Amino acid sequence: MSIEVSVLYFAKSAELAGVKSEKIRVRSDLTSIQLWQELEKRHPKLFAVREQVVLAVRQDYVPLGEQRVSLSEGDEVAVIPPLSGG
């Protein structure tokens, strides 16, 4: 089943995607890596942060991998790139 979710891009991910937010249609049940691949298809430059990025679904952190993500219509997905500083 396809649903619409809001994607928020922060810091470097917003710079690479060229947008701070957008609404996209995705399957409601997929893995976190499949969700990331959908974002990369839309914004190929995101590949640059793939190894360090973390997703947050409904404000819960989700590492990229085979972990299942169940999304509902209107959910919020945040793309959180690595933070610099020290």
PyMOL Python script that loads the backbone (N, CA, C, O; Angstrom):
from pymol import cmd

cmd.read_pdbstr("""\
ATOM      1  N   MET A   1       0.840  -1.184   0.000  1.00  0.00           N
ATOM      2  CA  MET A   1       0.000   0.000   0.000  1.00  0.00           C
ATOM      3  C   MET A   1       0.883   1.245   0.000  1.00  0.00           C
ATOM      4  O   MET A   1       1.866   1.306   0.738  1.00  0.00           O
ATOM      5  N   SER A   2       0.545   2.222  -0.809  1.00  0.00           N
ATOM      6  CA  SER A   2       1.317   3.451  -0.925  1.00  0.00           C
ATOM      7  C   SER A   2       0.682   4.541  -0.054  1.00  0.00           C
ATOM      8  O   SER A   2      -0.536   4.725  -0.046  1.00  0.00           O
ATOM      9  N   ILE A   3       1.535   5.251   0.671  1.00  0.00           N
ATOM     10  CA  ILE A   3       1.068   6.322   1.552  1.00  0.00           C
ATOM     11  C   ILE A   3       1.924   7.569   1.349  1.00  0.00           C
ATOM     12  O   ILE A   3       3.004   7.497   0.764  1.00  0.00           O
ATOM     13  N   GLU A   4       1.442   8.702   1.831  1.00  0.00           N
ATOM     14  CA  GLU A   4       2.213   9.943   1.742  1.00  0.00           C
ATOM     15  C   GLU A   4       2.803  10.269   3.102  1.00  0.00           C
ATOM     16  O   GLU A   4       2.103  10.264   4.115  1.00  0.00           O
ATOM     17  N   VAL A   5       4.109  10.554   3.114  1.00  0.00           N
ATOM     18  CA  VAL A   5       4.790  10.966   4.342  1.00  0.00           C
ATOM     19  C   VAL A   5       5.528  12.279   4.080  1.00  0.00           C
ATOM     20  O   VAL A   5       5.822  12.622   2.935  1.00  0.00           O
ATOM     21  N   SER A   6       5.818  12.998   5.150  1.00  0.00           N
ATOM     22  CA  SER A   6       6.611  14.220   5.067  1.00  0.00           C
ATOM     23  C   SER A   6       8.055  13.880   5.399  1.00  0.00           C
ATOM     24  O   SER A   6       8.329  13.194   6.384  1.00  0.00           O
ATOM     25  N   VAL A   7       8.969  14.358   4.580  1.00  0.00           N
ATOM     26  CA  VAL A   7      10.388  14.131   4.824  1.00  0.00           C
ATOM     27  C   VAL A   7      11.037  15.473   5.128  1.00  0.00           C
ATOM     28  O   VAL A   7      10.899  16.428   4.364  1.00  0.00           O
ATOM     29  N   LEU A   8      11.740  15.537   6.241  1.00  0.00           N
ATOM     30  CA  LEU A   8      12.464  16.744   6.647  1.00  0.00           C
ATOM     31  C   LEU A   8      13.957  16.481   6.505  1.00  0.00           C
ATOM     32  O   LEU A   8      14.469  15.477   7.001  1.00  0.00           O
ATOM     33  N   TYR A   9      14.638  17.372   5.840  1.00  0.00           N
ATOM     34  CA  TYR A   9      16.085  17.244   5.641  1.00  0.00           C
ATOM     35  C   TYR A   9      16.782  18.286   6.504  1.00  0.00           C
ATOM     36  O   TYR A   9      16.375  19.447   6.539  1.00  0.00           O
ATOM     37  N   PHE A  10      17.831  17.868   7.197  1.00  0.00           N
ATOM     38  CA  PHE A  10      18.563  18.768   8.077  1.00  0.00           C
ATOM     39  C   PHE A  10      20.014  18.905   7.637  1.00  0.00           C
ATOM     40  O   PHE A  10      20.606  17.967   7.103  1.00  0.00           O
ATOM     41  N   ALA A  11      20.576  20.083   7.867  1.00  0.00           N
ATOM     42  CA  ALA A  11      22.005  20.373   7.676  1.00  0.00           C
ATOM     43  C   ALA A  11      22.489  19.895   6.302  1.00  0.00           C
ATOM     44  O   ALA A  11      21.929  20.284   5.277  1.00  0.00           O
ATOM     45  N   LYS A  12      23.509  19.066   6.282  1.00  0.00           N
ATOM     46  CA  LYS A  12      24.132  18.612   5.039  1.00  0.00           C
ATOM     47  C   LYS A  12      23.136  17.898   4.125  1.00  0.00           C
ATOM     48  O   LYS A  12      23.225  18.023   2.903  1.00  0.00           O
ATOM     49  N   SER A  13      22.189  17.152   4.698  1.00  0.00           N
ATOM     50  CA  SER A  13      21.230  16.438   3.853  1.00  0.00           C
ATOM     51  C   SER A  13      20.326  17.425   3.100  1.00  0.00           C
ATOM     52  O   SER A  13      19.959  17.168   1.953  1.00  0.00           O
ATOM     53  N   ALA A  14      19.967  18.542   3.728  1.00  0.00           N
ATOM     54  CA  ALA A  14      19.154  19.563   3.051  1.00  0.00           C
ATOM     55  C   ALA A  14      19.950  20.205   1.922  1.00  0.00           C
ATOM     56  O   ALA A  14      19.418  20.481   0.846  1.00  0.00           O
ATOM     57  N   GLU A  15      21.225  20.436   2.184  1.00  0.00           N
ATOM     58  CA  GLU A  15      22.100  21.016   1.165  1.00  0.00           C
ATOM     59  C   GLU A  15      22.209  20.072  -0.041  1.00  0.00           C
ATOM     60  O   GLU A  15      22.121  20.515  -1.186  1.00  0.00           O
ATOM     61  N   LEU A  16      22.396  18.790   0.214  1.00  0.00           N
ATOM     62  CA  LEU A  16      22.547  17.812  -0.863  1.00  0.00           C
ATOM     63  C   LEU A  16      21.241  17.582  -1.619  1.00  0.00           C
ATOM     64  O   LEU A  16      21.246  17.434  -2.842  1.00  0.00           O
ATOM     65  N   ALA A  17      20.131  17.552  -0.899  1.00  0.00           N
ATOM     66  CA  ALA A  17      18.833  17.309  -1.538  1.00  0.00           C
ATOM     67  C   ALA A  17      18.316  18.554  -2.255  1.00  0.00           C
ATOM     68  O   ALA A  17      17.536  18.456  -3.202  1.00  0.00           O
ATOM     69  N   GLY A  18      18.756  19.719  -1.796  1.00  0.00           N
ATOM     70  CA  GLY A  18      18.289  20.959  -2.394  1.00  0.00           C
ATOM     71  C   GLY A  18      16.923  21.396  -1.884  1.00  0.00           C
ATOM     72  O   GLY A  18      16.347  22.357  -2.393  1.00  0.00           O
ATOM     73  N   VAL A  19      16.402  20.696  -0.881  1.00  0.00           N
ATOM     74  CA  VAL A  19      15.120  21.050  -0.259  1.00  0.00           C
ATOM     75  C   VAL A  19      15.218  20.802   1.241  1.00  0.00           C
ATOM     76  O   VAL A  19      16.020  19.985   1.692  1.00  0.00           O
ATOM     77  N   LYS A  20      14.395  21.516   2.011  1.00  0.00           N
ATOM     78  CA  LYS A  20      14.369  21.292   3.465  1.00  0.00           C
ATOM     79  C   LYS A  20      13.272  20.318   3.849  1.00  0.00           C
ATOM     80  O   LYS A  20      13.343  19.673   4.896  1.00  0.00           O
ATOM     81  N   SER A  21      12.244  20.211   2.992  1.00  0.00           N
ATOM     82  CA  SER A  21      11.165  19.266   3.265  1.00  0.00           C
ATOM     83  C   SER A  21      10.417  18.968   1.979  1.00  0.00           C
ATOM     84  O   SER A  21      10.453  19.738   1.019  1.00  0.00           O
ATOM     85  N   GLU A  22       9.742  17.834   1.985  1.00  0.00           N
ATOM     86  CA  GLU A  22       8.918  17.457   0.848  1.00  0.00           C
ATOM     87  C   GLU A  22       7.974  16.348   1.278  1.00  0.00           C
ATOM     88  O   GLU A  22       8.183  15.696   2.301  1.00  0.00           O
ATOM     89  N   LYS A  23       6.943  16.147   0.492  1.00  0.00           N
ATOM     90  CA  LYS A  23       6.025  15.043   0.718  1.00  0.00           C
ATOM     91  C   LYS A  23       6.300  14.012  -0.371  1.00  0.00           C
ATOM     92  O   LYS A  23       6.419  14.354  -1.548  1.00  0.00           O
ATOM     93  N   ILE A  24       6.400  12.750   0.033  1.00  0.00           N
ATOM     94  CA  ILE A  24       6.654  11.686  -0.939  1.00  0.00           C
ATOM     95  C   ILE A  24       5.685  10.536  -0.691  1.00  0.00           C
ATOM     96  O   ILE A  24       5.109  10.416   0.390  1.00  0.00           O
ATOM     97  N   ARG A  25       5.512   9.695  -1.704  1.00  0.00           N
ATOM     98  CA  ARG A  25       4.694   8.489  -1.579  1.00  0.00           C
ATOM     99  C   ARG A  25       5.632   7.288  -1.524  1.00  0.00           C
ATOM    100  O   ARG A  25       6.516   7.137  -2.368  1.00  0.00           O
ATOM    101  N   VAL A  26       5.431   6.442  -0.527  1.00  0.00           N
ATOM    102  CA  VAL A  26       6.229   5.228  -0.356  1.00  0.00           C
ATOM    103  C   VAL A  26       5.308   4.103   0.114  1.00  0.00           C
ATOM    104  O   VAL A  26       4.158   4.337   0.485  1.00  0.00           O
ATOM    105  N   ARG A  27       5.831   2.888   0.091  1.00  0.00           N
ATOM    106  CA  ARG A  27       5.085   1.763   0.655  1.00  0.00           C
ATOM    107  C   ARG A  27       4.993   1.940   2.166  1.00  0.00           C
ATOM    108  O   ARG A  27       5.888   2.520   2.782  1.00  0.00           O
ATOM    109  N   SER A  28       3.933   1.452   2.753  1.00  0.00           N
ATOM    110  CA  SER A  28       3.735   1.629   4.198  1.00  0.00           C
ATOM    111  C   SER A  28       4.614   0.695   5.026  1.00  0.00           C
ATOM    112  O   SER A  28       4.890   0.980   6.191  1.00  0.00           O
ATOM    113  N   ASP A  29       5.055  -0.413   4.439  1.00  0.00           N
ATOM    114  CA  ASP A  29       5.896  -1.361   5.176  1.00  0.00           C
ATOM    115  C   ASP A  29       7.138  -1.647   4.351  1.00  0.00           C
ATOM    116  O   ASP A  29       7.054  -2.263   3.289  1.00  0.00           O
ATOM    117  N   LEU A  30       8.282  -1.204   4.832  1.00  0.00           N
ATOM    118  CA  LEU A  30       9.542  -1.409   4.142  1.00  0.00           C
ATOM    119  C   LEU A  30      10.665  -1.357   5.161  1.00  0.00           C
ATOM    120  O   LEU A  30      10.431  -1.036   6.326  1.00  0.00           O
ATOM    121  N   THR A  31      11.882  -1.670   4.736  1.00  0.00           N
ATOM    122  CA  THR A  31      13.014  -1.586   5.661  1.00  0.00           C
ATOM    123  C   THR A  31      13.571  -0.164   5.626  1.00  0.00           C
ATOM    124  O   THR A  31      13.291   0.602   4.703  1.00  0.00           O
ATOM    125  N   SER A  32      14.351   0.172   6.631  1.00  0.00           N
ATOM    126  CA  SER A  32      14.923   1.524   6.677  1.00  0.00           C
ATOM    127  C   SER A  32      15.845   1.763   5.482  1.00  0.00           C
ATOM    128  O   SER A  32      15.918   2.883   4.976  1.00  0.00           O
ATOM    129  N   ILE A  33      16.555   0.718   5.022  1.00  0.00           N
ATOM    130  CA  ILE A  33      17.443   0.903   3.867  1.00  0.00           C
ATOM    131  C   ILE A  33      16.615   1.103   2.599  1.00  0.00           C
ATOM    132  O   ILE A  33      17.024   1.863   1.721  1.00  0.00           O
ATOM    133  N   GLN A  34      15.466   0.442   2.480  1.00  0.00           N
ATOM    134  CA  GLN A  34      14.602   0.660   1.317  1.00  0.00           C
ATOM    135  C   GLN A  34      14.047   2.089   1.327  1.00  0.00           C
ATOM    136  O   GLN A  34      13.935   2.717   0.275  1.00  0.00           O
ATOM    137  N   LEU A  35      13.708   2.590   2.488  1.00  0.00           N
ATOM    138  CA  LEU A  35      13.240   3.970   2.607  1.00  0.00           C
ATOM    139  C   LEU A  35      14.349   4.928   2.174  1.00  0.00           C
ATOM    140  O   LEU A  35      14.103   5.871   1.421  1.00  0.00           O
ATOM    141  N   TRP A  36      15.562   4.684   2.651  1.00  0.00           N
ATOM    142  CA  TRP A  36      16.706   5.517   2.259  1.00  0.00           C
ATOM    143  C   TRP A  36      16.922   5.467   0.752  1.00  0.00           C
ATOM    144  O   TRP A  36      17.195   6.495   0.131  1.00  0.00           O
ATOM    145  N   GLN A  37      16.803   4.276   0.157  1.00  0.00           N
ATOM    146  CA  GLN A  37      17.001   4.138  -1.288  1.00  0.00           C
ATOM    147  C   GLN A  37      15.966   4.942  -2.063  1.00  0.00           C
ATOM    148  O   GLN A  37      16.280   5.486  -3.121  1.00  0.00           O
ATOM    149  N   GLU A  38      14.736   5.027  -1.555  1.00  0.00           N
ATOM    150  CA  GLU A  38      13.717   5.870  -2.184  1.00  0.00           C
ATOM    151  C   GLU A  38      14.150   7.336  -2.170  1.00  0.00           C
ATOM    152  O   GLU A  38      13.967   8.058  -3.150  1.00  0.00           O
ATOM    153  N   LEU A  39      14.726   7.766  -1.046  1.00  0.00           N
ATOM    154  CA  LEU A  39      15.194   9.154  -0.938  1.00  0.00           C
ATOM    155  C   LEU A  39      16.372   9.396  -1.873  1.00  0.00           C
ATOM    156  O   LEU A  39      16.461  10.450  -2.503  1.00  0.00           O
ATOM    157  N   GLU A  40      17.280   8.417  -1.965  1.00  0.00           N
ATOM    158  CA  GLU A  40      18.432   8.548  -2.861  1.00  0.00           C
ATOM    159  C   GLU A  40      18.004   8.612  -4.328  1.00  0.00           C
ATOM    160  O   GLU A  40      18.628   9.313  -5.124  1.00  0.00           O
ATOM    161  N   LYS A  41      16.952   7.887  -4.685  1.00  0.00           N
ATOM    162  CA  LYS A  41      16.458   7.931  -6.071  1.00  0.00           C
ATOM    163  C   LYS A  41      16.016   9.340  -6.418  1.00  0.00           C
ATOM    164  O   LYS A  41      16.247   9.812  -7.532  1.00  0.00           O
ATOM    165  N   ARG A  42      15.383  10.010  -5.470  1.00  0.00           N
ATOM    166  CA  ARG A  42      14.908  11.378  -5.689  1.00  0.00           C
ATOM    167  C   ARG A  42      16.059  12.379  -5.671  1.00  0.00           C
ATOM    168  O   ARG A  42      16.057  13.359  -6.416  1.00  0.00           O
ATOM    169  N   HIS A  43      17.030  12.122  -4.819  1.00  0.00           N
ATOM    170  CA  HIS A  43      18.143  13.056  -4.612  1.00  0.00           C
ATOM    171  C   HIS A  43      19.459  12.264  -4.581  1.00  0.00           C
ATOM    172  O   HIS A  43      19.980  11.969  -3.506  1.00  0.00           O
ATOM    173  N   PRO A  44      19.990  11.925  -5.752  1.00  0.00           N
ATOM    174  CA  PRO A  44      21.197  11.079  -5.815  1.00  0.00           C
ATOM    175  C   PRO A  44      22.393  11.604  -5.022  1.00  0.00           C
ATOM    176  O   PRO A  44      23.227  10.809  -4.590  1.00  0.00           O
ATOM    177  N   LYS A  45      22.499  12.906  -4.819  1.00  0.00           N
ATOM    178  CA  LYS A  45      23.631  13.461  -4.061  1.00  0.00           C
ATOM    179  C   LYS A  45      23.630  13.012  -2.601  1.00  0.00           C
ATOM    180  O   LYS A  45      24.660  13.090  -1.932  1.00  0.00           O
ATOM    181  N   LEU A  46      22.481  12.539  -2.097  1.00  0.00           N
ATOM    182  CA  LEU A  46      22.417  12.058  -0.708  1.00  0.00           C
ATOM    183  C   LEU A  46      23.355  10.885  -0.464  1.00  0.00           C
ATOM    184  O   LEU A  46      23.704  10.589   0.679  1.00  0.00           O
ATOM    185  N   PHE A  47      23.760  10.223  -1.531  1.00  0.00           N
ATOM    186  CA  PHE A  47      24.689   9.098  -1.391  1.00  0.00           C
ATOM    187  C   PHE A  47      25.921   9.496  -0.577  1.00  0.00           C
ATOM    188  O   PHE A  47      26.501   8.664   0.120  1.00  0.00           O
ATOM    189  N   ALA A  48      26.315  10.749  -0.663  1.00  0.00           N
ATOM    190  CA  ALA A  48      27.511  11.231   0.031  1.00  0.00           C
ATOM    191  C   ALA A  48      27.435  11.063   1.547  1.00  0.00           C
ATOM    192  O   ALA A  48      28.473  10.948   2.198  1.00  0.00           O
ATOM    193  N   VAL A  49      26.228  11.047   2.127  1.00  0.00           N
ATOM    194  CA  VAL A  49      26.109  10.918   3.591  1.00  0.00           C
ATOM    195  C   VAL A  49      25.524   9.563   4.015  1.00  0.00           C
ATOM    196  O   VAL A  49      25.234   9.349   5.192  1.00  0.00           O
ATOM    197  N   ARG A  50      25.357   8.662   3.060  1.00  0.00           N
ATOM    198  CA  ARG A  50      24.702   7.375   3.344  1.00  0.00           C
ATOM    199  C   ARG A  50      25.318   6.620   4.522  1.00  0.00           C
ATOM    200  O   ARG A  50      24.591   6.049   5.335  1.00  0.00           O
ATOM    201  N   GLU A  51      26.639   6.612   4.620  1.00  0.00           N
ATOM    202  CA  GLU A  51      27.303   5.822   5.658  1.00  0.00           C
ATOM    203  C   GLU A  51      27.170   6.415   7.055  1.00  0.00           C
ATOM    204  O   GLU A  51      27.400   5.720   8.044  1.00  0.00           O
ATOM    205  N   GLN A  52      26.798   7.699   7.149  1.00  0.00           N
ATOM    206  CA  GLN A  52      26.733   8.342   8.466  1.00  0.00           C
ATOM    207  C   GLN A  52      25.334   8.798   8.856  1.00  0.00           C
ATOM    208  O   GLN A  52      25.116   9.209   9.995  1.00  0.00           O
ATOM    209  N   VAL A  53      24.382   8.732   7.927  1.00  0.00           N
ATOM    210  CA  VAL A  53      23.063   9.301   8.177  1.00  0.00           C
ATOM    211  C   VAL A  53      22.223   8.414   9.106  1.00  0.00           C
ATOM    212  O   VAL A  53      22.397   7.196   9.157  1.00  0.00           O
ATOM    213  N   VAL A  54      21.323   9.052   9.824  1.00  0.00           N
ATOM    214  CA  VAL A  54      20.341   8.346  10.652  1.00  0.00           C
ATOM    215  C   VAL A  54      18.974   8.897  10.260  1.00  0.00           C
ATOM    216  O   VAL A  54      18.822  10.094  10.017  1.00  0.00           O
ATOM    217  N   LEU A  55      17.993   8.020  10.202  1.00  0.00           N
ATOM    218  CA  LEU A  55      16.626   8.459   9.946  1.00  0.00           C
ATOM    219  C   LEU A  55      15.882   8.518  11.272  1.00  0.00           C
ATOM    220  O   LEU A  55      16.185   7.761  12.194  1.00  0.00           O
ATOM    221  N   ALA A  56      14.933   9.393  11.365  1.00  0.00           N
ATOM    222  CA  ALA A  56      14.043   9.423  12.523  1.00  0.00           C
ATOM    223  C   ALA A  56      12.621   9.319  11.980  1.00  0.00           C
ATOM    224  O   ALA A  56      12.194  10.131  11.159  1.00  0.00           O
ATOM    225  N   VAL A  57      11.906   8.319  12.448  1.00  0.00           N
ATOM    226  CA  VAL A  57      10.522   8.108  12.037  1.00  0.00           C
ATOM    227  C   VAL A  57       9.646   8.366  13.253  1.00  0.00           C
ATOM    228  O   VAL A  57       9.777   7.699  14.279  1.00  0.00           O
ATOM    229  N   ARG A  58       8.754   9.337  13.129  1.00  0.00           N
ATOM    230  CA  ARG A  58       7.926   9.761  14.268  1.00  0.00           C
ATOM    231  C   ARG A  58       8.810  10.063  15.483  1.00  0.00           C
ATOM    232  O   ARG A  58       8.465   9.718  16.614  1.00  0.00           O
ATOM    233  N   GLN A  59       9.933  10.700  15.239  1.00  0.00           N
ATOM    234  CA  GLN A  59      10.903  11.153  16.249  1.00  0.00           C
ATOM    235  C   GLN A  59      11.643  10.014  16.955  1.00  0.00           C
ATOM    236  O   GLN A  59      12.246  10.235  18.004  1.00  0.00           O
ATOM    237  N   ASP A  60      11.607   8.804  16.398  1.00  0.00           N
ATOM    238  CA  ASP A  60      12.407   7.691  16.920  1.00  0.00           C
ATOM    239  C   ASP A  60      13.522   7.403  15.928  1.00  0.00           C
ATOM    240  O   ASP A  60      13.269   7.237  14.735  1.00  0.00           O
ATOM    241  N   TYR A  61      14.763   7.342  16.421  1.00  0.00           N
ATOM    242  CA  TYR A  61      15.894   7.072  15.546  1.00  0.00           C
ATOM    243  C   TYR A  61      15.832   5.663  14.980  1.00  0.00           C
ATOM    244  O   TYR A  61      15.514   4.701  15.680  1.00  0.00           O
ATOM    245  N   VAL A  62      16.147   5.566  13.682  1.00  0.00           N
ATOM    246  CA  VAL A  62      16.153   4.285  12.987  1.00  0.00           C
ATOM    247  C   VAL A  62      17.446   4.199  12.181  1.00  0.00           C
ATOM    248  O   VAL A  62      17.619   4.955  11.226  1.00  0.00           O
ATOM    249  N   PRO A  63      18.365   3.290  12.546  1.00  0.00           N
ATOM    250  CA  PRO A  63      19.586   3.148  11.757  1.00  0.00           C
ATOM    251  C   PRO A  63      19.261   2.522  10.400  1.00  0.00           C
ATOM    252  O   PRO A  63      18.279   1.791  10.272  1.00  0.00           O
ATOM    253  N   LEU A  64      20.087   2.808   9.386  1.00  0.00           N
ATOM    254  CA  LEU A  64      19.876   2.210   8.072  1.00  0.00           C
ATOM    255  C   LEU A  64      20.226   0.732   8.130  1.00  0.00           C
ATOM    256  O   LEU A  64      21.279   0.355   8.644  1.00  0.00           O
ATOM    257  N   GLY A  65      19.350  -0.092   7.608  1.00  0.00           N
ATOM    258  CA  GLY A  65      19.596  -1.528   7.600  1.00  0.00           C
ATOM    259  C   GLY A  65      18.327  -2.284   7.263  1.00  0.00           C
ATOM    260  O   GLY A  65      17.427  -1.761   6.606  1.00  0.00           O
ATOM    261  N   GLU A  66      18.269  -3.527   7.726  1.00  0.00           N
ATOM    262  CA  GLU A  66      17.140  -4.390   7.410  1.00  0.00           C
ATOM    263  C   GLU A  66      15.984  -4.246   8.398  1.00  0.00           C
ATOM    264  O   GLU A  66      15.010  -4.995   8.327  1.00  0.00           O
ATOM    265  N   GLN A  67      16.086  -3.298   9.309  1.00  0.00           N
ATOM    266  CA  GLN A  67      15.024  -3.065  10.297  1.00  0.00           C
ATOM    267  C   GLN A  67      13.743  -2.627   9.578  1.00  0.00           C
ATOM    268  O   GLN A  67      13.775  -1.718   8.749  1.00  0.00           O
ATOM    269  N   ARG A  68      12.619  -3.276   9.898  1.00  0.00           N
ATOM    270  CA  ARG A  68      11.335  -2.930   9.294  1.00  0.00           C
ATOM    271  C   ARG A  68      10.854  -1.577   9.834  1.00  0.00           C
ATOM    272  O   ARG A  68      11.015  -1.264  11.013  1.00  0.00           O
ATOM    273  N   VAL A  69      10.271  -0.805   8.950  1.00  0.00           N
ATOM    274  CA  VAL A  69       9.695   0.486   9.321  1.00  0.00           C
ATOM    275  C   VAL A  69       8.245   0.467   8.854  1.00  0.00           C
ATOM    276  O   VAL A  69       7.972   0.311   7.663  1.00  0.00           O
ATOM    277  N   SER A  70       7.332   0.623   9.783  1.00  0.00           N
ATOM    278  CA  SER A  70       5.914   0.693   9.423  1.00  0.00           C
ATOM    279  C   SER A  70       5.482   2.150   9.444  1.00  0.00           C
ATOM    280  O   SER A  70       5.469   2.793  10.494  1.00  0.00           O
ATOM    281  N   LEU A  71       5.133   2.654   8.284  1.00  0.00           N
ATOM    282  CA  LEU A  71       4.746   4.057   8.151  1.00  0.00           C
ATOM    283  C   LEU A  71       3.238   4.169   8.004  1.00  0.00           C
ATOM    284  O   LEU A  71       2.590   3.290   7.437  1.00  0.00           O
ATOM    285  N   SER A  72       2.694   5.252   8.517  1.00  0.00           N
ATOM    286  CA  SER A  72       1.275   5.559   8.371  1.00  0.00           C
ATOM    287  C   SER A  72       1.128   6.858   7.596  1.00  0.00           C
ATOM    288  O   SER A  72       2.039   7.686   7.575  1.00  0.00           O
ATOM    289  N   GLU A  73      -0.009   7.030   6.968  1.00  0.00           N
ATOM    290  CA  GLU A  73      -0.302   8.248   6.212  1.00  0.00           C
ATOM    291  C   GLU A  73       0.002   9.472   7.083  1.00  0.00           C
ATOM    292  O   GLU A  73      -0.463   9.567   8.219  1.00  0.00           O
ATOM    293  N   GLY A  74       0.789  10.409   6.536  1.00  0.00           N
ATOM    294  CA  GLY A  74       1.085  11.649   7.245  1.00  0.00           C
ATOM    295  C   GLY A  74       2.256  11.592   8.210  1.00  0.00           C
ATOM    296  O   GLY A  74       2.582  12.598   8.840  1.00  0.00           O
ATOM    297  N   ASP A  75       2.904  10.422   8.342  1.00  0.00           N
ATOM    298  CA  ASP A  75       4.053  10.324   9.246  1.00  0.00           C
ATOM    299  C   ASP A  75       5.166  11.276   8.819  1.00  0.00           C
ATOM    300  O   ASP A  75       5.240  11.705   7.668  1.00  0.00           O
ATOM    301  N   GLU A  76       6.022  11.588   9.778  1.00  0.00           N
ATOM    302  CA  GLU A  76       7.159  12.464   9.542  1.00  0.00           C
ATOM    303  C   GLU A  76       8.441  11.636   9.606  1.00  0.00           C
ATOM    304  O   GLU A  76       8.669  10.880  10.550  1.00  0.00           O
ATOM    305  N   VAL A  77       9.269  11.801   8.576  1.00  0.00           N
ATOM    306  CA  VAL A  77      10.567  11.136   8.513  1.00  0.00           C
ATOM    307  C   VAL A  77      11.618  12.238   8.455  1.00  0.00           C
ATOM    308  O   VAL A  77      11.551  13.119   7.598  1.00  0.00           O
ATOM    309  N   ALA A  78      12.585  12.192   9.361  1.00  0.00           N
ATOM    310  CA  ALA A  78      13.661  13.184   9.343  1.00  0.00           C
ATOM    311  C   ALA A  78      14.956  12.513   8.892  1.00  0.00           C
ATOM    312  O   ALA A  78      15.254  11.382   9.276  1.00  0.00           O
ATOM    313  N   VAL A  79      15.705  13.222   8.084  1.00  0.00           N
ATOM    314  CA  VAL A  79      17.019  12.759   7.619  1.00  0.00           C
ATOM    315  C   VAL A  79      18.050  13.556   8.386  1.00  0.00           C
ATOM    316  O   VAL A  79      18.193  14.764   8.197  1.00  0.00           O
ATOM    317  N   ILE A  80      18.776  12.854   9.267  1.00  0.00           N
ATOM    318  CA  ILE A  80      19.714  13.527  10.152  1.00  0.00           C
ATOM    319  C   ILE A  80      21.136  13.114   9.788  1.00  0.00           C
ATOM    320  O   ILE A  80      21.550  11.985  10.050  1.00  0.00           O
ATOM    321  N   PRO A  81      21.874  14.033   9.188  1.00  0.00           N
ATOM    322  CA  PRO A  81      23.239  13.737   8.791  1.00  0.00           C
ATOM    323  C   PRO A  81      24.183  13.800  10.001  1.00  0.00           C
ATOM    324  O   PRO A  81      23.786  14.225  11.086  1.00  0.00           O
ATOM    325  N   PRO A  82      25.428  13.373   9.800  1.00  0.00           N
ATOM    326  CA  PRO A  82      26.374  13.469  10.895  1.00  0.00           C
ATOM    327  C   PRO A  82      26.570  14.924  11.315  1.00  0.00           C
ATOM    328  O   PRO A  82      26.568  15.836  10.488  1.00  0.00           O
ATOM    329  N   LEU A  83      26.736  15.113  12.599  1.00  0.00           N
ATOM    330  CA  LEU A  83      26.969  16.463  13.103  1.00  0.00           C
ATOM    331  C   LEU A  83      28.457  16.695  13.242  1.00  0.00           C
ATOM    332  O   LEU A  83      29.194  15.819  13.695  1.00  0.00           O
ATOM    333  N   SER A  84      28.889  17.861  12.856  1.00  0.00           N
ATOM    334  CA  SER A  84      30.314  18.159  12.998  1.00  0.00           C
ATOM    335  C   SER A  84      30.531  18.979  14.248  1.00  0.00           C
ATOM    336  O   SER A  84      29.581  19.483  14.848  1.00  0.00           O
ATOM    337  N   GLY A  85      31.739  19.104  14.622  1.00  0.00           N
ATOM    338  CA  GLY A  85      32.055  19.877  15.831  1.00  0.00           C
ATOM    339  C   GLY A  85      32.862  19.032  16.779  1.00  0.00           C
ATOM    340  O   GLY A  85      33.292  17.930  16.436  1.00  0.00           O
ATOM    341  N   GLY A  86      33.069  19.550  17.975  1.00  0.00           N
ATOM    342  CA  GLY A  86      33.848  18.740  18.874  1.00  0.00           C
ATOM    343  C   GLY A  86      34.236  19.428  20.105  1.00  0.00           C
ATOM    344  O   GLY A  86      34.905  18.841  20.956  1.00  0.00           O
TER     345      GLY A  86
END
""", "prot")
cmd.dss("prot")
cmd.show_as("cartoon", "prot")
cmd.util.cbc("prot")
cmd.orient("prot")
